[in-house]
Amino acid sequence: MSFSQDLADKAISYALSQGVDYCDARAEKQTRVSVLIENGEIEHTREKSDNGVGLRILKNGAWGFFSITNPESYDKIKEAIEKTIKNTKYYSEKKKIKSKLAPIKINRITKEFPVIVKPDLDSLIRIGLECDKIISETAKIRKSIVSPWFTENSKYFVSSEGSEILQNFSDVVVDMVAIAHQSGLTQSVNVAEGGRGGMEQITKNNKVQKSAQSISQKASELLDASPAKEEQTTLVMNPDFVSLLTHEILGHPSEADRVMGKEMAWAGGSWWKEKLGEQIGSEHLSVFDDPTITESLGWYYFDDEGVETKKTTLVEKGVLKNHMQNRETALEYETEPTANMRATSYRFMPLIRMACTCIEPGDWNPEEIISGVKSGYLVSNMKIPSIDMKRYNWSISSQYAQKIENGQLTDLVRDVIVMGVAPEFFQSIDACGNDFTVRPITNCGKGDPMQSMIMGNGGPTIRGTATIKSVT
């Protein structure tokens, strides 16, 4: 047991001796190694380590929290606990609705996530330079940016209820950007590849090399593409685009704290508040969140409240079934916690976060979905979202699209943005493919102070109706 883990155990005992109703501690250690390569040159390599303890306490229905980086002594922990308890006394007197926790199973367990090929700096540099060479040597490419990185993580959770959970894992990711330029026009295509595990997450089946080739070719081709005219039409969306769409207009509004308006001041709410059990989409739309999908960046066995993970159905054949719940919101909704309470690190209070939120696959062949379109577009690969406060009106830019005419893919179009109204779009979905894919999301922001979280999102090729246009 590490020094930080030992302090976490002692912190629980001391907090209980001071009369708290509940407390939990997270002792975490992370090492991050990264490389930045631009146009064949290694701009920098970095290695950063972080180690500390975060402690939540619940006393008289009010939460308190503190964190300590590189804790040096038990005395520092005791002092922080005493100050935090004083703070909760003030909050408790002002709080009208007292916080309570749903019961959970107590676990004492260690989980080691599989790593087939251990990540290291030399491997990152070798693969990064290889991908940079593929991108840079493509015609019309003016800039290549390749940033491979990995983290090694140890997370220890202990609670006053008796849980003692250790999870050790690593993540390996490569972010790549290909930028093409010609005759005053610039086009860029980017991609992230990777997952939870070792170097195999980017090397198996030459995954990153194929992605480097794909984004560089597409960036080059886009220089000869035309803009799309604005129209409401049939859109076929590929799994990469669907992953961001799922994240923004299905995942975030399914977080119970947003639904209840607890995040309204800084992150918005949810348009389907009080619509549980109602039809919010077509019978082709089913949505789930599943932290048990192995190798995704949203894979874990227990969340930051010690709740064991399982698949949660959010939408079933268009009917809103559930939200992502923590132990507190689960009581209010008279349901069970869904193991979605997570923090970026020990430095923060956990929040309700997506793990791996996805649209369920259907039984359509993607080619059949396209062949059934008389006039429309195939929209490919995520870019930038813009969503209103209740996740009702949305727009998401795409890296590229292709015109569909009489069931055939024709002209490539650039600078594409897709716009829709959530309930109308969900009702329009009439086909889901059998090509289910999970994509890595590495920078989801939520909270105040802001927490950036990694996770998985995904789905199949889908077909629906929305407005498309090019912004040039």
N, C-alpha and C positions, 0 to 999 in steps of 0.2 A: 504493500500500500504506500502511495506517495505521501509526501508531507502535506500537500493540499487536501488530499482525501482524508487524512487523519484529522486535519483541522475542521473539515466539513462535518465529520462525525461528532467532534467535540462541540462544534457550534450548535448542533441540534440539541445535545444534552444541556448545554448552558442556557439556550433559549427556553427550553422547557422549564428549567429551574427558575426562570424569571417570570413564569406565569403565562406564556403565550398559549393560545388554543391549538395552533398548528404551526409547523415550520418545515421547510425543505431547503436543501442546499445542493448546489451544483459546483463540483470541482472540475475544472476543465483545463486542458492543455492542448494547444494547437501549434504546429510548425507549418509555415507556408513557404514554399520555394517556387520562384517564378522567373521567367526569362522573357525579355522583349526583343524581338528581332524585326528590323525594318530594312527592306531592300538588301538583304544579304549581310547586314551588319548587326552584331549583337550589341544593342543599346545598353542593356544592363542585365545583371542577374541579381536576385534578391532572396534573402532568407530572413524570415521574421518569426519569432516565437512569442507566444502569449500564454500566460498561466495565471489562474486566479480562482477565486471562490465567490459565488453569488448566493445570497440567502434571502428567502422570503419568509415573512412571519405573518400570521393572522391572529389578531387579538381584538376581542370585542367587536368582531365583524368588520374590521378595517385591515387593509394590507399595508405592510411595510417592506422595504427592500433595501439592501446595500450590497456592494461588491468591493472586493479588495484584489488588486493585482499584485502578484508575487508576494503573498502573505508571509510575513517574517516571524510572527509569534502568535500564540494563543491569546495573549493579552490584547493585541490589536483587534482580534475577532470579538472578544468579550466587550470591549469598548464600543465597537460598532453596533453590536446587538443592543446594548443599553440605550444608545442614542436612537436607534430605529424604533424601539419600543416606546420611547417618549413621543416620537412623531406619530405613531399609530394612535396614541391616546387622544391627540388633538383631532386627527382625522375621524376617529370613532365618534367623538362628540358631535361632529358636523354631519356625519353620514346618516341619511334617512333609511336607506335599505342596506341591511347588514349582509356582508358576504358569507356564504355558506358553500360547502363542498359536497358534491355527490360522492358516495362511497365507491371505492375501487378495490381490486384485488391487490394484496401486498406481495411484492416479488423481491427475492434476493438472488441475483443472477448476474453472470458476466457473458457478454456477447462479443465475440471476435468476428468481424466481417472479413470475408475471404479476400485475399490479395494473391493473385497468381504470379504477377511479376512486380516486385517492389519498385516503386518510383524512385528516381534519383536525378540529380542535376544533369549529369552527362547524357542520360537518355532524353531528357527534355530538350537539351540543346541539339542533339542529333536529329530528332524528329522535327523540331522547329525549323532548323536549317533546310531540311529536306522539303518541308511544305513551302517554305519561303521560295526555294528554287523553282518549284512547280508553278507557283503563282507568278513569280517575276519573269519567267521565260515565256509566258503566254503573250501573244500579240496584243498590243495596245495597252498593256498594263503599265501604269506609271508608278504605282506604289504598292508594296506588299507589307502587311503588318501581321505578325504571327506572335501570339503570346501564350505559350504553354505554362501550366502551373499545376502544382499538387499540394494538398494539405494532408497532414497526419494528425489525427484527432483522438483524444481520450476524454470521455464524458462520464463522470461519476455522479449519480443522483442518490441522495439519501433523504429520508423524511422522518418526521416524528411518529408516523404511523408504523414505521418499521421497514420500509422499502430500502434496499441497497442494490443499485443497478449500475453496472459498468459497461459502457459500449465503446469499443475501439474500432476505428475505421479510417480509411483514406479516400480522398477524391482526386481524380486526375481529369483535367480539362485542357483543351486547346481552343483559344479564340483566334479567329483568322478574318482578315479583311483584304479584299482585292479591289483596287481602285484603278479604273481605266479612264483615259482621257484622249480626246481627239477633236480637233476643230472647235474648241471652245466648250465642248460638252464633257462633263465628268459623270461617271456612273460607278457606284460601289456596291459590292455584294459581300455580306459577312455571314459567318456561321460559327457556332460553338459545338464542339464534340466532346463527349466524355461521360463519366459516371462515377459511381461509388465502387471502388476496387483499386486495382493496380494499373500498371501501364497497359494492360490488355484492354482497358476501356477506350483507348485511342488507337491501339495498334492492330487489334484483331480485324481480319479481312481488309487490311490497308484502309481502315475507315477514314483517318484524317487525310491521307494522301488523295483518296478519291474525292473528299470534300474540297480540298485545295484545288484540285483540277476543275471541279464543277463550278466553284464560285469565280475562279479566274476566267473560265470560258464564258460564263454568263455575263460577267461585268463587261467583257470585250464585246459580246454580241449586242448588249444593250445600247451601245453607241450608235447602232444602226436601227434601233427600234423606234417606233412612233408612240406619241402619247395616246391615251384612250379618251374618247369623248365621254362626257358625263351622261349616264343613263342608269335607270333602275332595270336590272336584268338578272338572268340566271347566272349564278356564280358557283363554280366548282372550286373548292378550297383544299389545297394539299395538306398533309398531316403537320408539316412544320408551321404553316400559317394557322391551322386549327389549334395548335398548342397554345399560341399567344391569345387567340380569340377565347379559348376555354379559360385560360388564366384570368383574363380581364373581365369577361361578361358572364362567366359561370362560377369561377373559383372565388374571386373576391366577394361578390355579393352573397356567397354561401357561408361566409364567416359570421358566426352568430353575434360577435360583438358589433360588427357593422350593421347587421340586421336590426339589432336592438338600439342602434343610434349612438353607441358608446364611442365611436370613432368619428362621428360626424364633423367635429371641429377641424380635423386635419386630414381625414382620408375619405370621408363620405359615408353613405349608408347603403341601403339596398332597396331597389324598387319592388321587390317581392315580399316585403315585410307583411306579416300576417296572411300570407298566401299558401301556407303549408296545406297540402291536400288538394290544391287547385291545379288545373291544367294551365301550364305556362309555356308549353311548346307542343310541337307535333308528336305523334306517337313514335316517330323515328328518333326522338331525342332522349337518350338516357345518359346520365352523368354520374361519376363516382369519384371519390378520393381514396387513394390506396397507398399507405406507407409501406406495404409489404411487397411492392414491385421491386424485385431484386435488381441491383446494379444501377437503378435510377438515383439521381441526386436527392430524391425525396424518400429514400429507403431508410427506415430505422425500426427498431423493435419496441422502444418505449419513448414516449414524449417527455417533455420537461416537467410534467407533473407525475411521472411514473406510471402513466396509463399505457397498457399494452396495445399495440397497433392491430388494426383490422380494416378491411375494406368497408367504406361507408357509401351507401347509395344516397345520392343527393336529388337526382331527378330520375324517375322511372317512366318511360314511355310518355314523356311530356308532363308528368305530374310531379310537382315539387314535394319531395318526401322528407327531407331533413336538411339541417345545416351542419357545419363543422362546429363542434361543441368542446368547451373545456369543462372542468368539474363544476364551475360556478354556473355557467349558462345551462348546462345539462339539467340542473335542478329546476330552473325557471321554465324550461321547455318540457319537463317531465320525460326526459329521455336519458340516454347514457352518454358519457364523455366519448369522444371519437378519436382521442390521441392526436389532436392537432395543436396542442399548446407547445410553442417552441420559441426560443430566443436565439438571436444571432450568436451570442456567447454568454458566458457567466456575467458579463458586465451589465446585462439588461434583464428586466422582467420579461418572462415569456408572454407571448400573445397568441391568439388563434391564427394559425398560418396553414396554408395549403401544404400538403406533402407531395402527392402526385395526383393532381386533378385532371380527369380525362373524360372525353366523350366515348361512350361504348362503341365498339365496332359493329358494323352490320354485316350483311352477307353479299353486298354488291362488289363486283369486280370494278376497280377504279376506271378501267377502260369503258365498261358498260355505263358508268355514271356519265362520262364525257360523251359517249356516243348518243345518249338520249337528249342532248342539248341541241336545239336548232340554232340558237344564237345566244352567245354568252361569253364567259371568260373562265379560264383556269387560273386561279390566283395562287401564287407560290411564295412561300417563305416569309416569316415574320419580319417586321421592322419596328415601327414606333406606334404605340397606342395613344389615343386621346379619348377619355371616357368621362362622362359627367358624374356629379356627386353621388347619384344613386345607381350608377351603372345601367342607365336606361338608354340614353343616346350614346352611340359609340362610333369611333372611326379608328381604323388600324391600317397603317401603310404596309404595302407589300414590296418585296424586293424586285419582283417582276410578275408579269402575267402573260398569258397567250389567249388570243381570240379563238373562240370555238364557233365554227360555222358548219351547220348540217352535220354535227357530230364529229367533226374533224378539227384538230388543232392547226391553227394557221399563224397569223402574224404575232410576233413578240411585241409587247407594249411595256413602256417604262414609266417610272415616277407615279406608281399607282397607289391610290388610297381607296379603301372600302368603307362605306358609311351605312349604318343601320340603326334601327330602333329595336331594342332587345326582344320584346314580346312578338313583334311582327316578324323579325328574322327567325326566331325559334319556331314559330308556327309554320314558316315556309320550308323548313328542312324536310326534304322528301326522299333522301337517300344517304346512307352511311356505308363506307367501303369496308372491305375485309383486311385493309392494309394498316392495321393499328400500329402506331409508332409513339414512343415516348421521347421527348426532347428535353435537353438540359436547360433550365432557367437559372441564371447565375446572379441576378441583381434585382430581385423583387424587394421593393421598399414598403415599409409599413411602420406606423407608430410615431410617437413623439416622446423622447428623441428617436430619430429615424433608425430603423433596423433593416439592414440589407440581408436577404436570406436567399439561399440556394434551394432548388426544388426541382421536381419533374412536372411536366405537363404534356398532354398528348391527346391522341385521338386518331381517327381514320380520315380519309378523304370524305368530305361531305358536300351536299348540294343544297343550295337555298337561294333566296332572292334578297338582294341588297343593291345599294347604289355604288357605282364605280366611277372614278374619274382620275385623271392625271393632274398632278400639281407640279408645274415646271417653273 
